[in-house]
Protein backbone atom coordinates (compact mmCIF):
# COMPACT_ATOMS: atom_id res chain seq x y z
CA UNK A 1 0.00 0.00 0.00
CA UNK A 2 1.48 3.35 -1.05
CA UNK A 3 0.39 6.54 0.70
CA UNK A 4 1.34 10.16 0.10
CA UNK A 5 2.97 12.83 2.22
CA UNK A 6 -0.34 14.55 3.00
CA UNK A 7 -1.90 11.34 4.29
CA UNK A 8 1.10 10.74 6.55
CA UNK A 9 0.77 14.31 7.87
CA UNK A 10 -2.93 13.75 8.58
CA UNK A 11 -2.25 10.49 10.40
CA UNK A 12 0.51 12.09 12.48
CA UNK A 13 -1.86 14.90 13.52
CA UNK A 14 -4.52 12.38 14.54
CA UNK A 15 -2.00 10.43 16.64
CA UNK A 16 -0.52 13.58 18.18
CA UNK A 17 2.97 13.04 16.74
CA UNK A 18 5.31 15.92 15.91
CA UNK A 19 8.51 15.98 13.93
CA UNK A 20 11.67 17.28 15.64
CA UNK A 21 13.72 19.43 13.25
CA UNK A 22 17.17 20.88 13.67
CA UNK A 23 17.17 24.61 14.11
CA UNK A 24 19.02 26.37 11.29
CA UNK A 25 22.19 28.43 11.73
CA UNK A 26 22.90 27.34 15.30
CA UNK A 27 26.66 27.27 14.66
CA UNK A 28 26.97 30.82 13.36
CA UNK A 29 28.59 33.20 15.86
CA UNK A 30 26.71 36.24 17.02
CA UNK A 31 27.99 39.65 16.02
CA UNK A 32 30.18 41.22 18.66
CA UNK A 33 31.38 37.93 20.19
CA UNK A 34 35.14 37.54 20.55
CA UNK A 35 36.84 34.98 18.30
CA UNK A 36 39.55 33.11 20.19
CA UNK A 37 42.71 31.80 18.45
CA UNK A 38 43.26 28.07 17.90
CA UNK A 39 45.97 27.32 20.47
CA UNK A 40 46.83 23.77 19.30
CA UNK A 41 47.68 24.62 15.68
CA UNK A 42 51.46 24.03 15.93
CA UNK A 43 51.43 21.62 18.87
CA UNK A 44 52.71 18.09 18.25
CA UNK A 45 50.68 15.63 20.35
CA UNK A 46 53.31 13.04 21.36
CA UNK A 47 52.03 11.42 24.58
CA UNK A 48 48.81 10.41 26.35
CA UNK A 49 47.04 12.90 28.61
CA UNK A 50 48.64 15.82 26.76
CA UNK A 51 45.51 17.03 24.95
CA UNK A 52 41.88 16.19 25.64
CA UNK A 53 38.83 17.10 23.60
CA UNK A 54 35.25 17.36 24.79
CA UNK A 55 31.85 17.58 23.19
CA UNK A 56 28.39 18.05 24.64
CA UNK A 57 25.04 17.54 22.98
CA UNK A 58 21.51 16.81 24.03
CA UNK A 59 19.23 13.99 23.00
CA UNK A 60 15.48 14.66 22.84
CA UNK A 61 13.41 12.16 24.82
CA UNK A 62 9.67 11.60 25.20
CA UNK A 63 9.62 13.90 28.24
CA UNK A 64 12.37 16.48 27.92
CA UNK A 65 15.96 15.65 26.97
CA UNK A 66 19.22 14.24 28.34
CA UNK A 67 22.77 15.53 27.92
CA UNK A 68 25.52 13.43 26.35
CA UNK A 69 29.11 14.46 27.17
CA UNK A 70 32.24 12.86 25.72
CA UNK A 71 35.89 13.44 26.76
CA UNK A 72 38.50 11.98 24.40
CA UNK A 73 42.30 11.73 24.66
CA UNK A 74 43.76 12.93 21.34
CA UNK A 75 46.86 10.74 21.39
CA UNK A 76 45.25 7.38 22.21
CA UNK A 77 41.83 8.35 20.80
CA UNK A 78 40.21 6.63 23.76
CA UNK A 79 37.04 7.75 25.47
CA UNK A 80 37.94 8.97 28.96
CA UNK A 81 34.46 9.82 30.21
C-alpha positions, 0 to 999 in steps of 0.5 A: 500500500502506497500513501502520500505525504499529506496522508502521513501528515494527517495520520501524524496529527490524529495520533498527536505526533510531531517531527523534531527538526534541527534549528538552522544556523545554530553554529553561526557566531553572534555579532560582537562575540570575541573569536579566540585563536586556535591554540593547538595549531602548531602543537605536536601531540606526542604522549597520552594525557597531553591534549583532551577534547570534549563535546556536549550535545543533548538527545530529545526524549519523550519527556524532555531531553538528556545531555551526552558528554564525551571526553577523548584523549587525542593521542590514544583516541580513547574515550575517557568519560 
